[in-house]
Amino acid sequence: MSIHSLIFDLKKVVGEKYVITDPTKNEMYRTGFRFGTGKALAVVRPNTLLEYWETLKLCVAADVIIISQAANTGMTGGSTPYGDDYDRDIVIINTMRIKGIQTIRNAEQVVCLAGSRLNELEDLLKQYNREPHSVLGSSCIGASIIGGICNNSGGALIQRGPAYTEMALYAQLDEHGELKLINKLGIELGNTPEEILTNLQEQNYHPTDVLVDCGHAHDHNYCNHIRDIDSDTPARFNADPHLHYDASGSAGKLGIFAVRLDTFLAESETATFYLGTNNTHAFTEIRRHILANFQNLPILGEYIHREAFDIAEVYGKDTYWIIKNLGTQFLPKLFSFKAKVDRLSKKIPFLPNHLSDKTMQLLSHLIPQHLPVKFREYRDEFEHHLILKMGGKNGIEEARKFLSEFFKDTNNGKYFECSPKEAEAAMLHRFSVGSAEVRYRAVHTKEVEEIVALDVALPRNELDWFQELPDSITDKLVHKIYCGHFLCHVFHRDHLIKKGCNWKEVEAEMIKILEQRGAKYPAEHNVGHLYEADPELKDFYKKLDPTNSFNVGIGHTSKKKYWK
């Protein structure tokens, strides 16, 4: 099939408006949220599962590389092209028009279609007093549900573990180049691809068609696994083979139409505690005691370093304000508008790059101080901050008793129990860190060469969790921005590299230090085009995609057909 014929046929399937071939108009789909960009023959935006299937068939027939993309909010460029050294043309299939979340089994489970977002699931489940696997973190930036499954995303909620399911509906290209639709949703939907996809899209099935005991829909063992504080392996990381199952961990090597997931009963009573210290060993002791001795696991335990606090306070203020006042559902529209503004600014010579970010940063100065006084006082007094959230009467009392006793020794730092408004502020501030550092880079392009973002899982028995870098590295940094899921020992260590420095050399030096400490990386953002995949992970990708036609090149793997 010729390229001209492919484009013509794609337009027949999804409509001319939804096949975007102009590079200036499809740039937002070709460029990662933080990292990576490349060329694409076209961006295709199907509206139904059947259109998605027909698009995949056309792309396979034309022998082009397929990148299935959802919200494109990943941190490592894993859903966009990277570079210009591919051996075939690339078609990006953006699935975000394929909306739909279906509750099953009294909302104890859900079926999420390809374009459904985490914040949409969170909002839907409120009426059932239930929650999804992840709350707030990724939902802040409008991440897709299937993207989380593809990347085994971890999230902040330590009782639930990495995103995982054994039940999915997906397309796979076998070693003979034949595209097959595989239904492992555990729902009787028909026999042909057309029947299966149409019946699912229209929710044309009965409760009796939904099978039970046909696979796990979350990682049931994580709540026990995390308590093994003397293990010399991390609690979770992307290359862990225990989390690789069909769609789970597939990183775009399959075309995924839907996944079936567990939901979780929301806690009716919660309490949030804010801790500060200048003694990292105090937080080590807290973590080990909680995981080893508490009868009730916390809901979350989020770490933020003083420098990350400062960056988020200034450069994440508008993100904080928007989520608080307009809700997470507004963010996807905002990102789309930003992309249009930046695309327009590139066409006008006298306008600067990153016009949208620079404008929004300027406007953010009009927003009054948004952080509670106590937080700012703790920022001045303590280098290290921890947000601890407990659920249930017994869990809350357990934490109150322990913390009041532990902090009698003032050398350990201080803590306070948050009001509801302070609890909301703490979490919004913590999860504005990621967007704040991207904003900083956009505003300070003359100072910052690149962001080296290290997504690190430390061994569960690691006592010295805070990373002190040698002068050979710190001399090349504008800022180091550290935060993370502390009880899981998963840290996001992001570094703004000074202009003119070789960021790849800095990254290599940092990775060498991590490997000497037994750390695993990435922990939850997946390899994308930033990290090299471990041998076991490469083997998993090859098993899923033997012709190397889906999301080619991730994990620094071959970009050639059949993995040559």
C-alpha positions in Angstrom: 0.0 0.0 0.0 1.4 3.4 -0.9 1.6 6.3 1.6 -1.0 8.2 -0.4 -3.4 5.3 -0.3 -2.9 4.9 3.4 -3.7 8.5 4.2 -6.8 8.3 1.9 -8.0 5.1 3.5 -7.4 6.5 7.1 -9.5 9.5 6.3 -12.3 7.2 5.1 -12.2 5.4 8.5 -12.0 8.3 10.9 -12.9 11.4 8.9 -10.6 13.9 7.2 -10.6 16.2 10.2 -9.0 13.5 12.4 -6.1 12.6 10.2 -3.5 15.3 10.9 -0.6 15.3 8.5 0.6 19.0 8.8 3.7 18.9 11.1 2.8 22.3 12.6 -0.6 21.0 13.6 0.4 17.6 14.9 3.5 18.7 16.9 1.7 18.4 20.3 1.2 14.7 19.6 4.8 14.2 18.4 6.4 15.9 21.4 6.5 14.4 24.9 5.3 16.2 28.0 8.8 16.4 29.3 11.1 14.6 26.9 11.4 13.6 23.2 10.2 14.5 19.8 10.3 13.1 16.3 8.5 13.0 12.9 5.3 11.3 12.0 3.6 10.6 8.8 0.2 11.3 10.4 -1.7 11.5 13.6 -5.0 9.6 13.5 -7.7 10.2 16.1 -10.4 7.4 16.0 -13.7 7.9 17.8 -14.7 4.3 18.4 -13.1 1.0 19.2 -14.0 -0.2 15.8 -12.4 2.8 14.1 -9.3 2.1 16.2 -9.2 -1.5 14.9 -9.7 -0.5 11.3 -6.9 2.1 11.7 -4.6 -0.6 13.1 -5.3 -2.9 10.2 -4.5 -0.2 7.6 -1.3 0.6 9.3 -0.2 -3.0 9.5 -1.1 -3.4 5.8 1.1 -0.4 4.9 4.0 -1.6 7.1 4.3 1.5 9.1 5.4 1.9 12.7 2.4 2.3 15.1 2.6 4.5 18.2 -0.7 4.2 20.2 -0.9 7.2 22.3 -3.4 8.3 24.9 -3.0 11.5 27.0 0.7 11.9 26.3 1.5 12.9 29.9 4.4 10.5 30.3 7.7 11.7 31.8 10.1 9.7 29.6 8.8 10.3 26.0 7.4 6.8 25.8 4.4 7.7 23.6 6.0 9.8 21.0 8.7 9.3 18.3 12.3 10.0 19.2 14.8 11.0 16.6 14.9 10.4 12.9 16.6 7.0 12.6 13.6 4.8 12.1 13.5 2.4 9.1 9.7 2.9 8.4 7.2 5.8 8.5 5.4 6.4 11.8 1.7 6.8 12.4 0.6 8.0 15.8 -2.9 6.8 16.8 -4.2 9.0 19.6 -7.1 7.3 21.4 -8.4 10.1 23.5 -11.7 10.4 21.6 -12.6 6.9 22.6 -14.3 7.7 25.8 -16.2 5.3 28.1 -16.0 3.8 31.6 -18.4 1.0 32.5 -19.1 -0.1 36.0 -19.6 -3.8 36.6 -20.3 -6.0 39.7 -21.8 -3.1 41.7 -18.9 -0.8 40.8 -16.5 -3.1 42.5 -14.9 -3.2 39.1 -14.8 -1.0 36.0 -14.1 -1.5 32.3 -12.2 1.5 30.9 -12.0 2.2 27.2 -8.9 3.4 25.4 -9.4 7.2 25.9 -10.7 7.3 29.5 -8.9 9.4 32.0 -8.0 8.8 35.6 -9.7 11.9 36.8 -12.9 10.9 35.0 -12.8 7.5 36.8 -12.2 9.2 40.1 -15.2 11.5 39.6 -17.5 8.6 38.5 -16.7 6.5 41.5 -17.5 9.1 44.1 -21.2 8.3 43.8 -20.4 4.7 44.8 -18.1 5.8 47.7 -15.2 4.1 45.9 -11.9 5.1 44.4 -9.6 4.0 41.5 -6.1 2.6 41.9 -4.5 6.1 41.8 -5.9 9.3 43.2 -4.7 12.9 42.6 -1.1 12.3 41.4 -1.4 11.4 37.8 -5.1 12.5 37.7 -3.8 16.1 38.2 -2.4 16.2 34.7 -5.2 14.2 33.0 -3.4 11.0 32.6 -5.1 8.1 30.9 -6.1 4.9 32.7 -4.6 2.6 30.1 -1.4 4.5 30.1 -1.0 3.7 33.8 -1.5 0.0 33.1 0.9 0.0 30.2 3.6 1.5 32.4 2.8 -0.3 35.7 2.5 3.2 37.2 2.8 3.2 40.9 1.2 6.2 42.3 1.0 7.5 45.9 -1.4 5.0 47.4 0.8 2.4 49.1 -1.9 -0.2 49.9 -2.7 -0.7 46.2 0.7 -1.1 44.5 1.6 -0.6 40.8 -1.2 -0.4 38.2 -1.8 -3.9 37.1 -4.5 -6.1 35.6 -4.7 -9.5 33.9 -7.9 -8.6 32.1 -7.7 -6.7 28.9 -8.9 -6.5 25.3 -6.1 -5.8 22.9 -4.7 -6.2 19.4 -1.4 -8.0 18.9 0.7 -8.4 15.7 2.2 -11.9 15.6 5.5 -13.1 14.1 3.8 -13.7 10.8 2.5 -10.2 10.6 -1.1 -11.1 11.3 -3.1 -8.7 13.5 -5.2 -10.5 16.1 -7.8 -9.3 18.5 -7.5 -11.0 21.9 -10.3 -10.8 24.4 -9.2 -11.5 28.0 -11.6 -9.1 29.6 -13.6 -11.9 31.1 -16.7 -10.7 29.4 -18.6 -12.6 26.7 -18.9 -10.1 23.8 -19.2 -12.2 20.6 -16.8 -13.9 18.2 -15.7 -11.5 15.5 -13.6 -8.3 16.1 -16.6 -6.3 14.8 -19.0 -7.9 17.3 -16.6 -7.8 20.2 -15.7 -4.1 19.8 -19.2 -2.9 19.0 -20.8 -4.8 21.9 -18.2 -3.4 24.3 -18.5 0.2 23.0 -22.3 0.1 23.3 -22.2 -1.9 26.6 -24.3 -4.5 24.9 -23.8 -7.3 27.4 -25.6 -8.7 30.5 -24.3 -9.1 34.0 -24.3 -12.9 33.4 -21.8 -12.3 30.6 -19.3 -11.0 33.1 -17.1 -13.8 34.3 -15.7 -13.9 37.9 -12.4 -15.4 39.1 -10.8 -15.0 35.6 -7.8 -13.0 36.7 -6.5 -10.4 39.1 -7.4 -6.7 38.5 -4.8 -5.2 40.8 -1.7 -6.3 42.6 -3.1 -8.1 45.6 0.3 -8.9 47.2 1.8 -5.4 47.4 0.4 -4.5 50.8 2.4 -7.4 52.2 5.4 -7.0 49.9 6.0 -3.4 51.0 6.3 -4.5 54.7 9.4 -6.6 54.1 11.7 -3.7 55.2 14.8 -5.9 55.4 14.7 -7.1 51.8 17.6 -5.9 49.6 15.4 -5.4 46.6 13.0 -2.5 45.8 9.3 -2.8 46.5 8.4 -2.0 42.9 10.1 -1.0 39.6 9.2 -1.2 35.9 11.5 -4.1 35.1 10.0 -6.4 37.7 8.8 -9.4 35.7 6.1 -10.1 38.3 4.2 -7.1 36.9 4.4 -8.0 33.2 1.2 -9.6 32.0 -0.2 -8.9 28.5 -1.3 -5.2 28.7 0.3 -4.6 32.1 3.7 -3.2 31.5 3.4 -3.5 27.8 4.5 0.1 27.1 2.7 0.5 23.8 3.8 -2.9 22.3 0.1 -3.8 22.0 -2.9 -1.9 20.7 -5.1 -1.8 23.9 -8.8 -1.2 23.6 -10.0 -1.7 27.2 -8.9 -2.9 30.6 -10.9 -4.3 33.5 -9.8 -3.0 36.9 -10.7 -3.3 40.6 -12.0 -0.3 42.5 -11.5 0.4 46.2 -13.8 1.4 49.0 -13.1 5.0 50.0 -12.1 5.7 53.6 -14.9 7.5 55.5 -12.5 8.9 58.0 -9.0 10.2 57.3 -6.3 12.3 58.9 -3.2 13.9 57.4 0.0 14.7 59.3 2.7 17.0 58.1 6.2 16.2 59.3 9.5 18.2 59.1 13.1 17.2 60.0 16.7 18.1 59.3 17.7 14.6 60.2 17.1 12.0 57.4 17.6 9.2 59.9 14.5 10.3 61.7 12.4 9.7 58.6 14.1 6.4 58.1 13.1 5.3 61.6 9.5 6.5 61.0 9.3 4.5 57.7 10.7 1.3 59.2 8.5 1.5 62.3 5.3 2.2 60.4 5.8 -0.6 57.8 7.0 -3.2 60.4 4.7 -2.4 63.3 1.5 -0.5 62.3 -1.5 -2.7 62.2 -3.0 -0.3 59.6 -0.9 0.7 56.6 -1.1 4.4 55.8 -3.0 5.6 52.7 0.1 7.5 51.5 3.4 8.9 52.7 4.8 11.6 50.3 8.2 13.2 50.6 9.2 16.7 49.4 12.6 18.3 49.7 12.9 22.0 50.5 14.3 22.9 47.1 11.3 21.1 45.4 9.0 23.0 47.8 10.5 26.3 46.7 10.2 25.5 42.9 6.6 24.3 43.3 5.6 27.3 45.4 6.7 29.8 42.6 6.4 27.8 39.4 3.5 25.5 40.3 1.2 28.2 41.8 -1.1 28.4 38.8 -1.4 24.6 38.5 -2.3 24.4 42.2 -4.9 27.2 41.8 -6.5 25.7 38.7 -6.9 22.2 40.2 -8.2 23.6 43.4 -10.7 26.0 41.8 -11.6 24.5 38.4 -10.9 20.8 39.0 -8.7 18.3 37.2 -11.1 18.0 34.3 -10.0 21.5 33.2 -6.3 20.5 32.7 -6.6 18.6 29.4 -8.3 21.6 27.9 -5.6 23.9 29.2 -2.8 21.7 27.8 -4.5 21.7 24.4 -4.9 25.5 24.5 -1.2 25.9 25.5 -0.1 23.7 22.6 -2.1 25.9 20.2 -0.6 29.1 21.6 3.0 27.7 21.3 2.3 26.5 17.8 1.1 29.9 16.8 4.0 31.7 18.5 6.5 29.7 16.4 5.0 31.2 13.3 5.6 34.7 14.4 9.3 35.6 14.5 9.3 38.2 17.3 7.4 36.0 19.8 9.5 33.8 22.2 9.5 30.1 22.4 7.3 28.6 25.3 5.0 31.7 25.0 2.2 30.0 26.9 4.4 29.0 29.9 6.0 32.4 30.1 2.6 34.2 30.0 1.1 31.9 32.6 4.1 32.3 34.8 3.8 36.1 34.6 0.0 35.9 35.3 0.7 33.6 38.3 2.2 36.5 40.1 -1.3 38.0 40.4 -2.4 35.0 42.4 -2.2 35.6 46.2 0.0 33.5 48.4 -1.6 30.0 48.3 0.2 28.0 50.9 -0.8 27.9 54.5 1.5 29.7 57.0 2.4 26.5 58.8 3.9 25.0 55.6 6.0 28.0 55.0 7.2 28.0 58.6 8.2 24.4 58.2 9.9 25.2 54.9 12.1 27.7 56.7 12.9 25.4 59.6 13.3 22.0 58.0 15.0 20.6 54.8 12.9 17.5 54.6 9.1 17.2 54.6 6.7 14.2 54.8 3.0 14.1 54.3 1.5 11.1 56.1 -2.2 10.2 55.5 -4.0 7.6 57.6 -7.5 6.1 57.2 -10.0 4.6 59.7 -10.3 5.4 63.4 -7.8 2.7 64.4 -5.2 3.8 61.9 -5.5 7.5 62.8 -5.2 6.8 66.5 -2.2 4.5 65.8 -0.4 7.3 64.0 -1.3 10.0 66.6 0.1 7.9 69.4 3.3 7.0 67.6 4.0 10.5 66.3 3.4 12.2 69.6 5.9 9.9 71.3 8.5 10.0 68.5 8.6 13.8 68.3 9.1 14.2 72.0 12.8 14.2 71.0 13.1 17.5 69.3 16.2 16.4 67.4 13.8 14.3 65.3 11.9 17.5 64.1 8.3 18.4 64.5 4.8 17.5 63.2 1.3 18.8 63.2 -2.1 17.3 62.2 -3.6 19.1 59.2 -7.0 20.6 59.0 -9.0 19.5 56.0 -7.9 22.7 54.1 -4.3 22.1 55.0 -4.5 18.5 54.0 -5.7 19.5 50.5 -3.1 22.1 50.2 -0.3 19.7 51.2 -1.3 17.2 48.5 -1.8 19.9 45.8 1.6 21.4 46.5 3.3 18.0 46.4 1.8 17.1 43.1 2.5 20.4 41.4 6.2 19.7 41.7 6.4 17.9 38.3 4.7 20.6 36.3 6.6 23.3 38.1 10.0 22.1 37.0 8.9 21.9 33.4 7.7 25.5 33.8 11.0 26.5 35.2 12.9 25.1 32.2 10.5 26.8 29.8 10.9 30.2 31.5 14.6 30.0 32.1 15.8 28.6 28.7 19.0 30.6 28.8 20.0 28.9 32.1 18.8 25.4 31.7 20.2 22.9 29.2 17.9 20.0 30.0 16.0 18.2 32.8 17.7 14.9 33.9 14.8 13.1 35.6 15.7 10.0 37.5 12.8 7.8 38.7 14.4 5.7 41.3 13.4 2.7 43.4 15.7 2.0 46.4 16.1 -1.4 48.1 13.6 -1.8 50.9 16.4 -2.2 53.5 18.2 1.0 52.4 18.8 3.3 55.4 20.6 6.2 53.7 17.9 7.2 51.2 18.8 10.8 50.7 21.2 11.3 47.8 24.2 13.5 48.4 25.9 14.2 45.0 29.6 14.9 44.5 30.8 18.3 43.5 31.5 17.1 40.0 27.8 16.8 39.5 26.4 19.6 41.7 28.6 22.2 39.9 26.6 21.4 36.8 23.2 21.9 38.4 20.9 24.9 38.5 18.5 23.0 40.9 17.9 19.5 42.2 14.2 18.8 42.8 13.5 15.7 44.9 10.2 14.3 46.0 8.7 10.8 46.1 6.6 8.1 47.5 8.6 7.7 50.7 7.1 4.5 52.2 7.5 2.7 48.9 11.1 4.0 48.7 10.4 5.4 45.2 11.9 8.8 44.6 11.7 11.3 41.7 15.1 12.9 41.6 15.0 15.6 38.9 18.0 17.8 38.1 18.0 21.1 36.1 21.3 21.0 34.2 23.2 24.3 33.6 23.3 25.6 30.1 26.2 24.3 28.1 26.8 21.2 30.2 26.5 17.8 28.6 23.4 16.5 30.3 23.9 12.9 29.0 27.3 12.7 30.8 25.8 14.0 34.0 23.0 11.5 33.7 25.5 8.6 33.1 27.5 9.7 36.2 24.3 9.7 38.3 23.2 6.3 37.1 26.6 4.9 38.0 26.0 6.0 41.6 22.6 4.5 41.7 23.7 1.2 40.4 26.4 1.0 43.0 23.7 1.4 45.6 21.5 -1.4 44.2 18.8 1.0 43.0 16.4 0.2 40.2 15.3 2.7 37.6 12.9 3.6 36.3 10.5 2.9 39.2 7.2 3.8 37.7 7.6 6.2 34.7 8.8 3.3 32.5 11.8 3.4 30.2 10.3 5.5 27.3 13.2 6.8 25.2 15.1 8.0 28.3 16.3 4.8 30.0 17.7 1.5 28.6 15.5 -1.5 29.3 16.8 -4.4 31.3 17.3 -7.6 29.4 14.1 -9.2 31.0 12.1 -6.2 30.0 13.4 -6.3 26.4 12.5 -10.0 26.2 8.9 -9.1 27.3 8.7 -6.5 24.6 9.9 -8.9 22.0 7.4 -11.5 23.1 4.5 -9.0 22.8 5.7 -7.5 19.5 7.8 -10.0 17.5 7.9 -7.9 14.3 8.9 -4.7 16.3 6.1 -2.6 14.8 4.5 -1.0 17.9 6.2 1.8 19.8 9.5 1.0 18.2 12.8 2.0 19.9 11.6 2.3 23.5 14.1 1.4 26.2 17.0 2.1 23.7 16.0 -1.0 21.7 16.3 -1.6 18.0 14.3 0.6 15.7 14.5 -1.9 12.9 11.8 -4.4 11.8 12.1 -7.8 13.5 14.5 -6.3 16.1 17.5 -6.4 13.7 
